Amino acid sequence: MKDQAAQATEQARAKAAQAGRLWQDKAPEPVQQKTAQGARMVRDNRNLLLTVAGVAVVAWMACRRRKG
């Protein structure tokens, strides 16, 4: 079972790498630059984004609890 999971993980990694290479080959330069800028922003503000996501989940759960 673990071997199958490891194999599936490796296949997913290979496909992601292949998609990344295809993206670099096909995407226009301005789009690549904006995407890289967005990725840097996410990395630089990771804690803030995780906090906001956590608050959103808690708010969603609270609203769901009131309705149900």
C-alpha positions in Angstrom: 0.0 0.0 0.0 2.8 2.5 0.9 4.6 1.6 -2.3 1.5 2.5 -4.3 1.2 5.8 -2.5 4.8 6.6 -3.0 4.5 5.8 -6.7 1.4 7.9 -7.0 3.2 10.8 -5.3 6.1 10.5 -7.7 3.8 10.4 -10.7 2.0 13.6 -9.5 5.4 15.3 -8.9 6.5 14.4 -12.4 3.3 15.6 -13.9 3.5 18.9 -12.0 7.1 19.4 -13.2 6.0 18.7 -16.8 3.2 21.2 -16.5 5.6 23.8 -15.1 7.9 23.3 -18.1 5.0 23.6 -20.5 3.9 26.8 -18.7 7.3 28.3 -19.1 7.4 27.4 -22.8 3.9 28.6 -23.7 2.9 31.5 -21.4 3.7 35.0 -22.6 6.4 36.9 -20.7 4.1 39.5 -19.0 1.9 36.7 -17.7 4.9 34.8 -16.3 6.2 38.0 -14.6 2.8 38.7 -13.0 2.5 35.1 -11.8 6.0 35.2 -10.3 5.2 38.4 -8.6 2.0 36.9 -7.1 3.9 33.9 -5.9 6.5 36.1 -4.2 3.7 38.1 -2.5 2.1 34.9 -1.2 5.5 33.6 0.1 6.3 36.9 1.7 2.9 37.2 3.4 2.2 33.5 4.2 1.4 34.0 7.9 -1.1 36.8 7.1 -2.8 34.7 4.4 -3.0 31.7 6.7 -4.5 33.8 9.4 -7.1 35.3 7.1 -8.0 31.8 5.8 -8.4 30.5 9.3 -10.7 33.4 10.3 -12.7 32.8 7.1 -13.1 29.1 7.9 -14.2 29.8 11.5 -16.7 32.4 10.3 -18.1 30.0 7.7 -18.4 27.3 10.4 -20.2 29.7 12.7 -22.7 30.7 10.0 -23.3 27.1 9.1 -23.9 26.1 12.7 -26.6 28.9 13.1 -28.5 27.7 10.0 -28.3 24.0 10.8 
